[in-house]
């Protein structure tokens, strides 16, 4: 099998199924396949136009066989073959180009007679849309399901920097998405900065497409891994990946500097350069270490943060993970605290594609077992063991590459924090010091950060911390309040009005 193919004759998605899986990335694909192969009738709702998610993003399959293969492509191809097989059998319905905007407990029975859930969907901007011939059940706006498996994935966590709103500044994940999805590059001379291993594939990916990478600037220090050797050794394959990236950095002559951050981005109508400085372990700039580097592209990455909106909407409990992200609380089978709701992948803690596949498969098998179907218990035990190893490595990674505690000291008064509403650092500080706002929700009401189109997805992390929210587990109610949204995605007034129409 050289490239994925679509089944020739997709069937219309039923309005009622046993399990709705949200997301067709590594976790969602694995969960949907496992549940369908076990005997459940499954519907997969995905905002993108084709399976794979952000990790396995690849060129549009309708335009030909892509030349650039994402990392782990063989795993994707094997999983995709099973995905297509259960789809062709009629046990799995695939709805690309759609996103879930609301979930509620159903007032009508779902498949099997259980009350279940009503899952409201709408066309996504990024996907193929409701009129695509590949979209099964294009007119099915509401799916009724006995259970849910939420695999919404995550997105780049961003920290504001003076000048980060200039054209030419992008999230590291956005840069990689452009390269993977279309083979295009948004600049000719790049600087990649932030923290975490993800900076390596972004920089080397750009270099492979002819971009001159002036340097990778990592806020952390590699010696931080010394105290995590035991956890790192539990996933030995990661060491091989690291060696591979070191070889690529050497081949493309990409400098890699630790304990370095971008403190300012310069330019008039677009990026022209950056100021890089050395920092201590807490992120304080070391005076006299600043230097300027010319570039026309800046890729910033501070790790990833999950998309918790649907987990909160479903009524499931959340917690703060080791990296400061709000994640779903799940048991060792992928069940959340909300009856009938499962979660897998980045939403349970950012850990990468391998652990996401294992978690998705386990959650899909758990959903089948809870529905009374027979599953391989030995396989479930092996998955739990693999997940434990993967989670141990993920924890080690987060502890070795934290967001610097003193990052806010890089800000100036006019640094834009919320780009949608053009809220500055001075605006947030004024709300705190003069208007009595001492929590993120009050700051949001008085200064408007997070009130724009992205609803705080870009600025939420920064706003929460600048608003005086405590660190660690104590931040959970503040992060949850910031992430809670009545509608999980933008919809039209027509779709909202249709809630009162019994025929829609």
N, C-alpha and C positions, 0 to 999 in steps of 0.2 A: 504494500500500500504506500504510494508516494505522496498522496495528498487526500484530505478529507473530501467526501462527496456527499451531496444531499440525496435522500431517498427520492425516487422519481415521482411518487404520487403521495404527497402528504395528506393525511386525513384531517377532518375538521376536529378541533379540540372539543371535547364534551364540556358542558357547563358545570358538571359535577364529577369530581375525581376523589380518589382515596388520599392523595398527597399532592400538595402544591409545593414545588421547589422554587425558591426565589434566587436567581443567579445561576449562570452557566459557566462559572469559572471552575478551577480545579475541584473545590469542595462540592459545588452544585452538580457538576457533571457526575462525579463519583457517587454522590448520594442518590441522584435520580436513577442512575444505572443500577445500583445495588437494590434499591427499593422495587424497581420495575422487574428486574430479574427474579426477585423473590416472590413476585405475584401481584404487587400493588399497581393500580392504575394511577399514573403520575402525569402531572402537567408542569412543565418548566417555563417560567417566565423570566425573560432576560432583556435588559435594556439594550444590549448590543445587537448587531445584525447577524452574528454568527457565534458559535460556542468558543470557549477558550478563556474568557475573562481578560483581565489586564495582564496576567502573567503569561498566558499563551496567546497574546494578541498577535495576529499575523495578517498578511495582505488579504484583501477581499477575495474570497474563493471564487467569485463569479468572474474575476478578471484573469484567471489563470493560476498556474501553480506558483506559489511564492518561492523566491530564491532564498530569502533570509529566514532561517529556522530559529525560533525562540529556544531558549535553554529548556531541556526536558522534552523536546519535541517527540521522541519515541514514546514517552509515557502518554503524551496527549493523543498520538495516533492510535495507540492501543485502546485508550479509554473512548476515543471518538468512534472507533469501530463498534464497540459495544453499545454506545449511545445511539448510533444509527440503526443497529440491529433491533433494539427494543422499540425504537421509534417506528421502524417498518412493521413490527409485529402488532402495533396498535396499542401497546401497553404504556407508551410514553408519547405525550403530545408536547410539541415544542413551539413556544410563542416568543420569537425574537422581536426586537424593536418595541418591546412593551415594558413598562415599569409599574410597580405596585405603589399606589398612592394612599391606600387606606385599607385597614384590616379590621373587621369586627366579627364578633361571634354571630354565626348565622341564625336566622329565625326560621329557616327551612332546613330539612334534613339534607345532608350531603350523601355521597355514595355510601351504601351500607346502612343507611338509616340514622347515622350519627348526626348530632347537631352541627359540630364542626365550625368552620369559618366561612365568611364571605370575603373574598380577596378581590378588591377593586383595582383594575388596571387601566392604564392609558398609554397612548403612543409615546415613545421616547424620542428625544431629539437625535440622539446618537445612533439609534437603531434603524432598522429597515422600514419601520412604520406600519400602520394597520393595513395598508393597501398592497403590501408586498405579497407576491404569489407564493413565497416560501413561508409566510406566516400562517400557521394553523389556527383556525378559530379567530380570524381577524376581528369579527364583530362581537366576540365574546368579551364583554367588558367586566363581568363579574364571574369569578370562578368560585364554586362551592367545594370545600374540601373537608375531609375528616381530620386532617392533620397538616401541619406546615413544617417545612425544613427551610430555615432562613440562612442563606449563604450570600449576604450582600457585598462581601469583600470590603475593601477600604480604599483610601486615597492618600496622597502625599500630605504629611503634616508640614505646615509652613510656619516659619518665624519671620516677622516683619524685620526689614533692614532698610535703612535710609536709601531710597532710590529703587526699591524692589518693585515699584509700580511702573517702571519704565518698560516700553516695548523691548523685547529681547531677553527679559527675565522670565524664566519658566520653572515650573516644578520639574524635578528630575524625572518623575514618572510621566509627565506630559511630554518631555523630550523623547523618552524612550518609546512612548506610544506613537509619536510621529514617525520615528525611525522604523519601528516594527510594522506599523499599520500601512505606511505608504512609501517607505524608503526615502523620505525627504528629510532634509536637515534644516533647522531654522537659523543657522549661522555658519560662519567659516572659521572663527577662532573662539573657542569656548573655555570657560572656567566652570568647574564642577565643585560644589562645596556643600557642607552640611556635616552629617555624621552617619555612619553605618555602612555595611558592606554593599548596599545598593548603589553607592556612588561608583563602584568599580565597573559593573556592566554598563552603566550609563556612559561613562567616559570612554571605555573601550568600544562600545557600540558606535559612538560618534566618530571615533578614530577610524573604525573600519569603513565608514562612509566618507572618508576624506577630510573630516574636520580636524583642524589643529587644536589639540587640547593643551592649553597653557599650564594646566595643573589641576590636581585633585587636592582640595584643602579640607582635611578631616579635623573636626573639633576635638575628637578624643585622642587617646594615645594607645598604640598597639600593646603596650605593656599591661594594659588593663585586662587583657586576656589571660595573663599569667595565673591570676587567682581563679580563673574559670576553666582551667585545663581539664579537670575531671568531667565537667558537663560538655565541653567541646568534644572530648574524645568519644562521647556516646554516639556521635554521628560522624564517623571518620571520613565519609564521602565529602564533607564540607572542606576538609583539608586539601583534598585534590582539587576542588573548585578554586580555592585560594591560590594554590600553586599555578593553576592555569591563568588566573588573572594577573599574577605577578609576571608571568611570561609575556602576556599581551601588553602590559604596561611598558616592559622593557623593549618589546618590538616596536611599539609606537612612540617610544621615548616620552612617556607621560610622567611628569614629576608627581610624586605623592608626598605630601607634607602633613604631618600630624600636629595637633595643638595649634591649628591655624583656622581662622574664620574670616569671612568677608564682613567688614564693618561698615562699608558704604559702597553703593553702586553709582557710577557717574555717567552723565550723558545729558543731551538736550532733548531731542525728539526720540532718541533710542539709546541703548546701552553703548558706551564707548570704552568703559573700563571699570575696574573695581579697586578698592583698597583692601588689602589683606594684612592681617596682623596676627602675631603670636598671642596666645592666651594661656592662662594657668588652668589648673584642673577645674576651677569653678566657672571659667569663661571670662575672667577679667583680662582685659587687654594689657599686654606688657608694653609700657611706653617706649617709644623709639624703635619698635619693630615693624611699624607700618610701611608698606610699599605698594605702589600702584602697578597694575597689570592691565594692558590693553586687551580688549575682547569685544565681540559683538553678540555674544550669547552667554548667559549665566544660567546654569542648572542648579537649583537649590533643592536639597533633600534632607529632611530631618526625621527620617523614618516614615512609617505609615500609621494611620489611625483608622479604626474600623468605622463603618457606617451603621450607627446604632438605632436609627429612627424606627425601623420596623420591629426590632426587638422590644423597644419601649412601647410601641403601639400595640404589640401583642400582649403586653402586661407582664413580660418576663423580667426577672431581677437582673441587675447589672452590678459590676464591681470595677475598681480601678486596677489595671494590670501593672506589672513592674515598670513599664515604660510610660506610665501616666495616662494611658488610653482607657476610655470607658468600653468595657467588653461585657458580653453576656455570661451569666453564670450557668454552667452546664454540669451535669453529673458525668460519670465515666462512660455513659452510653450516648451522650450528645443531647440529652433531654434538658430543657430549660425548666424554670420553676412554673411556667404556665402550662397547664395540661394540654397535650396535643401539639406542643410547639418544640421543635428541635432546632439546633443551631450548629454550624460547623464552619471551619475556615477562619479567616482573619477576625470575624466578629467574636470569636472566643479568645482572641489574643493573636497578634501578628506573629506568624511563625514560618511563612513561606509555603510554597506549593506542595512539597512532599507531605508535610503534616496535614495540610488542608485536604489532600486527597484521602488520606487515612481517616480523618475526622468525618469527611463527607460520607465515605463508605460505611463507617460504623453507625452514623446517625441514620442513614437509609435502612440499614439492617435492623436497627432498633425500632424504627417506625413500622417495619414489616412485622417484627416479632410482637410489638404491642398490638398490632391488628390481628394477631392470632395465627400468623403464617410461620412456617418453619424456616429457621436460618441456621447457618453453620456457626455454632458457639465457639468452636476452636478458632475459626477465622476471626471472630470478634475479640477473643483473648489476644491473638497476635496483633490485631490492630491497636488494642489498648497499650500493649507493650511498646509498639512502634511510636505511638502518639506520645507516650511518656518520655521517650528518648528525644523526640523532636521538640517537645515543650521545654525540656531541660536545656537543649541547645539554644532555643529562642530566648529563654531567660538569661542565659549567659551573654548572648548578643546584645540584649537590651541593657544589661548592666555594664557592658563594656563600651557601649556607644550611647550614653545618655544625652539628653538635651542639656547643655551647660546651664547650671542654676542661675548664673548672673547674666543671662543673655540680654535682659532688658536694659543693661547698662550701655549697650551699643546704640540704643535709640536716641533720636533727637526729638525736640518738641513737635516738629512738623513731619515726622515719620508717619506715613499713612498706615493705620492698623487694619481698618475695615475698608477694603478697596471699593466695595459696592456702594457704601454710603459716604465714602471719603472722610471717615472719622480718623482723627490724628491721635498720636500719643498724648498731646496736650489736652485734647477733648476728654479723653478717658480720665486723665489725672484731675482735671477740673471737676468732673462728676464725682470723683471720690473725695477730693479735698474740700470742695465748696458746696456740693449739693447733697452730701451725706450718703452717697452710694457705696456700700461696702460689700456687695455681692454681685456676681455677674448679671443676674436678671435685672437688678435695679440700674446698673450701669447701662445695660442694653436699652432700658426704657428711657433713660435720661440723655444718653449720648448717641444712641442708635447703632452701635456696632452689632453686626449680625442680623440687621433688619432688611437687608437687601436681597438680591436675586439668589445668592448661594445660601442664604439663611444660616450664616455662621460656619459653614463647612470649611472655609478657608481661614477665617480669623478667629474661630471659636476657641481653639487651644490658647492662642495668645491672649485673647480678651479675658478668658477665664482667669489666667494667671495675673494679668495686669489689674484685674478687678479685685485682687486681694483674696481669692479663693485659697484655702489651705492646700498643702501638698499631700501626696500619699492618699491613703484610703479615705481620709476626711474630705477629700475633694469630690467624692462620688455624687452626693446630692446636687452639687453645683454643676458638675459636668452633665448629669442626667437632665437637670432643668434646662441647660443650654441646648441639649440635643433633642429635647422633646418638641415635636411639631404636630399640630393637628392633621396636616396633610404632608405625606412623605415626599411628594413630588408635585410640580406645578400641573394644574389641570385647567380646563376651560370652564366657564360658567355653565355651558351646556351640559358638561359632564356632572357638575355639581347639582344642577337642577334635575338631572335624570335620576337622582337618588329617590325622588318622590314618584317616579314613573314606574308602576308595577310591571310594565312591558319591557323595561330596559334593564 
